[in-house]
């Protein structure tokens, strides 16, 4: 049985992510590391790329943008 590992990708793995996006029928410019870095700088958002690895090879994943603003919570 093959094992799938899901974890946050290291910045050193972003080139592999970009290749996966480029070769995917569903991949778009908006999924690339370059685009995510632009969003971080211009929109004050950070990002993480979560990769799905099969036997150490990146086979899937997801990118997520986060707001860097403080979340205010109101409670009664």
C-alpha positions in Angstrom: 0.0 0.0 0.0 1.4 3.4 -1.0 1.5 6.1 1.7 0.5 9.6 1.1 2.0 12.3 3.2 0.3 15.7 3.5 2.4 18.5 4.9 3.3 22.1 4.5 5.8 22.5 1.7 9.1 24.2 2.4 10.2 27.2 0.3 12.8 25.0 -1.3 10.0 22.8 -2.7 8.1 25.7 -4.4 9.8 25.0 -7.8 8.3 21.5 -7.6 4.9 23.1 -6.8 5.2 25.4 -9.8 6.0 22.5 -12.1 3.0 20.6 -10.8 0.8 23.6 -11.4 2.2 24.1 -14.9 1.6 20.4 -15.9 -1.9 20.2 -14.4 -4.9 20.7 -16.5 -6.4 22.6 -13.6 -3.3 24.7 -12.8 -3.6 28.4 -13.2 -1.3 31.4 -12.8 -3.1 32.1 -9.6 -1.7 28.9 -8.1 2.0 29.7 -8.7 4.5 30.6 -6.1 5.2 33.9 -8.0 1.6 34.9 -7.8 1.3 34.0 -4.1 4.4 36.1 -3.3 2.9 39.0 -5.2 -0.3 38.7 -3.1 1.8 38.6 0.1 3.5 41.8 -0.8 0.6 43.8 -2.3 -2.4 42.5 -0.3 -0.7 42.0 3.1 -1.5 38.3 3.0 0.7 35.4 3.8 0.5 32.0 2.1 1.2 28.4 2.7 1.4 25.6 0.2 0.3 22.2 1.4 1.7 19.3 -0.6 0.5 15.7 -1.0 3.6 13.5 -1.5 3.5 9.9 -2.6 6.9 8.2 -1.9 8.5 11.6 -1.6 7.1 12.9 -5.0 4.8 15.8 -5.0 1.5 14.6 -6.6 -1.0 17.2 -5.5 -1.7 19.9 -3.0 -3.4 23.2 -2.2 -2.3 26.8 -1.7 -3.9 29.0 1.0 -3.8 32.8 1.4 -4.1 34.1 5.0 -4.9 37.6 6.2 -2.1 39.2 8.2 -4.6 41.5 10.0 -5.6 40.9 13.6 -8.9 39.0 14.0 -11.1 40.7 16.5 -13.6 38.5 18.2 -16.6 39.8 20.2 -18.1 37.7 22.9 -21.0 38.3 25.3 
